[in-house]
Amino acid sequence: SRDVGFTAVDTQSSARIDIPLKEDPRSVVGVTEAVIRTQAQTSALDVARNVSNVRTSAGSEELGAPRYLIRGFPQDSFLLNGLPSGSTRIPITDIERIDVIKGPTTEFGGPSFRGGAINAITKAPTATPIQRAEVFYGSRFFRTLAFDFGGPVQDLEGVTYRLNVSGNTANYALGGTRSPHEALISPVVAWQGVD
């Protein structure tokens, strides 16, 4: 990540080109991993509430799946690394940053999300070694165990990796699911050649 603390610096994953946020003609607000960890967020929708004009609905047995509104327009799906995702249930343990894009999103591959979209950016390989274990507890007896590993691969110049593994369970989940159990295995490898 090239973010600096609580400041999102560029729009590489939300604009598909590497430009500073101040040069992006769209209104894009980035919520960095530092903000997510400081606030101990457990949901991508909760993270998006850091941005103005974003309202979230947690969903319930009667209301259905979680939804969000940007500038008053309802949505029920996300962008994941700039590509449409059919769900808002992206594990927070694999998210490095959330970009809230206000306005048209047609360049992401088809029909525009009305009012804007939330783009979840997953954790990328890193040259800095990472070895992290986390435990989350919450309401509805929600509990998560997560591991995050990353760094350079020894004896392979320019190769880095990131591995996120997590599992969670609860007595009752948003959207009416009873006794949900979810697991995540997210391996990523990157190679940047010298030539």
Number of C-alpha atoms within 10 A of each C-alpha: 14 10 16 11 11 14 15 21 17 21 20 15 19 25 19 12 11 12 14 12 18 12 9 14 7 15 13 24 20 26 23 24 22 16 17 24 13 9 11 11 15 18 16 22 25 16 22 25 15 17 15 11 14 21 20 17 17 16 16 15 13 8 13 14 20 19 20 24 19 24 15 13 14 19 19 17 20 24 23 21 22 22 15 17 16 11 14 21 15 17 17 20 26 22 21 19 26 27 25 27 21 20 17 16 21 12 12 17 10 9 10 14 24 18 18 25 29 30 26 30 19 21 22 18 23 19 14 9 15 17 11 11 13 11 11 13 14 10 10 13 12 18 15 19 16 19 18 18 17 23 18 21 16 9 7 9 12 14 18 22 20 22 20 21 17 21 16 18 18 20 14 17 21 19 16 15 15 12 13 14 14 11 14 15 12 15 15 15 16 15 14 9 8 6 3
